[in-house]
Amino acid sequence: MSGMIQIVGKSSGVSNLLSVDSSGRVVVKDADNITQTTAINTKLTAIDAVLDNSLVQQTACATDLAALEVLQTGGNASLSAIATDAAALEVLQTSTNAVLSTIETSNAAIQSAVEGTLSVSAPAISTTSTVLENATSVANMATETTPSVDVGAVRRVAFFGSLDDSSAVIKVEVSADNSTFYENTEQAIYLSSDNFFRTIDIDARYVRLKYENSSGAAKTWTAIASYKA
């Protein structure tokens, strides 16, 4: 517009002049020709601020929606993966059930096979006794050696009998081949009366007793070997 349109009015006792300038803007002047657009501009600025804030909020909402869309996409992918895993687990469970069923069948067969009466037998234990000397007279300064005993796998042998030489020492001899004998000094039998008894641990195969009479008179000797196997 090339000119100004002036409208003269009166508001609350104040004469106002309303005009439109060449740019199409409304200009309000009071009776003293002072422009009254400051308040209008302030309100317009406030309106612009409100509109700008609204645009910011709309932008933020759009951003949040985009983020939610991304999250939803990720959630959908996770749910799809879970569904896949669940299907795989179902397959594995089916296979496991089949194996358990096989094990149950095998256990039932084993139980059926082993059920019944369990019998336990123990080998009979027998005692072997050998008379080595039977009232044998041993002259003074003579040595009497008993026949040997083959004890095999036996570990303990009991020797007992009588000898009327209460201060005598009966020696124990062992051998691996029943030919060469060695004195077992740890297992000697020391008499304190006419009767004697001694259990001896034997690690050799053959064992025998030896009595050396140095009492000054003839002595009578009875000796028995006994073991369990």
C-alpha positions in Angstrom: 0.0 0.0 0.0 1.4 3.4 -1.0 -0.4 5.5 1.5 -1.6 5.3 5.1 -5.2 4.9 6.1 -6.0 6.8 9.2 -8.8 5.8 11.4 -9.6 8.1 14.2 -11.3 6.8 17.2 -11.7 7.3 20.9 -11.1 4.6 23.6 -11.5 5.3 27.3 -11.3 9.0 26.6 -8.2 8.8 24.6 -8.2 9.6 20.9 -6.3 6.9 18.9 -5.1 7.0 15.4 -5.1 3.6 13.6 -3.3 3.5 10.3 -1.7 0.9 8.0 1.7 1.8 6.6 3.1 0.9 3.2 4.3 -2.5 4.4 0.8 -3.5 5.5 1.6 -3.1 9.2 -0.9 -1.6 11.5 0.3 1.4 13.3 -1.6 2.8 16.3 -0.9 6.2 17.6 -2.6 8.1 20.4 -3.7 11.6 20.3 -0.1 12.8 20.7 0.8 10.7 17.6 2.8 8.2 19.7 2.9 4.7 18.3 1.2 2.1 20.5 2.7 -1.1 19.0 5.1 -2.0 21.8 2.5 -4.0 23.8 1.3 -5.7 20.6 4.9 -6.6 19.7 5.5 -7.9 23.2 2.4 -10.1 22.9 3.4 -11.3 19.4 6.9 -12.1 20.7 5.3 -14.1 23.5 3.1 -15.9 21.0 6.1 -16.6 18.8 7.9 -18.0 21.9 4.9 -20.2 22.7 4.9 -21.4 19.1 8.6 -22.0 19.1 8.3 -24.0 22.3 5.5 -26.0 20.8 7.7 -26.8 17.8 10.5 -27.8 20.2 8.1 -30.1 22.0 6.9 -31.5 18.7 10.5 -32.2 17.7 11.2 -33.8 21.0 8.1 -36.0 20.7 9.1 -37.0 17.2 12.6 -37.9 18.5 11.1 -39.9 21.4 8.8 -41.7 18.9 11.8 -42.5 16.7 13.7 -43.9 19.8 10.6 -45.9 20.8 10.4 -47.2 17.3 14.0 -48.3 17.5 13.4 -49.9 20.9 10.3 -51.7 19.6 12.3 -53.0 16.7 14.9 -54.3 19.0 12.3 -55.8 21.3 10.7 -57.5 18.3 14.1 -58.9 17.3 14.6 -60.2 20.9 11.2 -61.8 21.0 11.9 -63.5 17.7 15.2 -64.8 19.1 13.5 -66.0 22.2 10.9 -67.8 20.1 13.7 -69.4 18.1 15.5 -70.5 21.3 12.3 -71.8 22.7 11.8 -73.9 19.6 15.4 -75.2 19.9 14.9 -76.0 23.6 11.8 -77.9 22.8 13.7 -80.0 20.3 16.4 -80.7 22.9 13.8 -81.6 25.5 12.2 -84.0 23.2 15.6 -85.7 22.5 16.3 -85.7 26.3 12.9 -87.3 27.0 13.8 -90.0 24.5 17.1 -90.7 26.2 15.5 -90.8 29.6 13.0 -93.2 28.3 15.8 -95.5 27.0 17.6 -95.3 30.3 14.4 -96.2 32.2 13.9 -99.2 30.0 17.5 -100.3 30.5 17.2 -99.8 34.3 14.1 -101.9 34.3 15.8 -104.7 32.3 18.8 -104.6 34.7 16.6 -104.7 37.7 14.7 -107.6 36.3 18.0 -109.4 35.6 19.5 -108.9 39.0 16.4 -109.5 41.1 16.3 -112.8 43.0 18.1 -114.5 45.8 21.7 -113.6 46.4 23.6 -116.5 47.8 26.9 -116.0 49.5 29.3 -118.9 50.2 32.5 -118.9 52.1 35.3 -121.5 51.7 35.6 -123.8 54.6 38.6 -123.2 56.9 40.5 -126.3 57.7 43.1 -126.9 60.3 46.3 -128.8 59.5 48.3 -130.3 62.4 51.6 -132.1 62.1 53.4 -134.0 64.8 57.1 -133.1 64.5 58.4 -134.9 67.5 56.6 -137.5 69.6 58.3 -138.1 72.9 61.7 -138.1 71.3 64.6 -138.6 73.6 67.5 -136.2 73.0 70.8 -137.1 74.5 72.9 -134.7 76.4 75.0 -132.4 74.1 72.9 -133.7 71.1 71.0 -131.5 68.6 67.5 -132.6 67.4 66.0 -130.9 64.4 62.4 -131.6 63.5 61.1 -132.4 60.0 60.2 -129.2 58.0 56.6 -128.0 57.4 55.5 -126.7 54.0 53.2 -123.9 55.0 52.6 -122.6 51.5 50.6 -119.3 51.7 50.0 -119.6 55.4 51.2 -116.7 57.4 50.9 -117.9 61.0 51.9 -121.2 62.5 51.3 -122.4 66.1 54.0 -124.5 67.7 53.3 -126.3 71.0 54.3 -129.4 72.9 56.5 -130.3 75.9 60.2 -130.5 76.8 61.5 -131.5 80.2 64.2 -128.9 79.9 62.6 -125.7 81.4 65.6 -123.5 80.6 66.0 -124.5 77.0 65.7 -122.3 73.9 64.0 -123.9 70.9 65.2 -122.2 67.7 63.0 -121.6 64.6 64.6 -122.1 61.1 63.1 -121.1 57.8 63.9 -122.0 54.2 62.8 -121.1 50.7 63.8 -124.4 49.0 63.6 -126.9 51.9 67.3 -127.4 51.6 69.1 -124.5 53.0 67.7 -123.3 56.4 68.3 -120.0 58.2 67.8 -119.3 61.9 65.0 -116.8 62.6 66.4 -115.2 65.7 63.3 -113.0 66.2 61.0 -116.0 66.7 62.9 -118.2 69.2 60.8 -120.1 71.8 62.1 -119.6 75.4 60.8 -122.2 77.8 59.9 -121.4 81.4 58.2 -124.7 82.1 58.0 -128.2 80.6 55.2 -127.1 78.2 55.4 -124.5 75.5 53.2 -122.7 73.0 54.1 -120.0 70.5 52.4 -118.5 67.4 54.9 -117.4 64.8 54.5 -115.2 61.7 56.0 -117.0 58.8 57.0 -115.3 55.5 59.1 -118.3 54.2 57.6 -121.4 52.7 59.3 -124.0 54.9 59.8 -123.9 58.7 61.2 -126.3 61.3 62.4 -126.3 65.0 65.8 -127.2 66.5 66.7 -128.1 70.1 70.3 -128.2 71.3 70.5 -130.2 74.6 73.1 -128.8 76.9 71.3 -129.7 80.2 73.7 -132.5 81.3 71.1 -135.3 80.8 68.9 -136.8 78.2 65.6 -134.9 77.6 62.3 -135.9 76.1 60.7 -133.7 73.5 57.3 -133.6 71.9 56.5 -130.9 69.2 53.4 -130.2 67.1 52.9 -127.6 64.3 49.4 -126.4 63.5 47.9 -123.8 61.1 44.6 -122.9 59.4 44.1 -122.5 55.7 
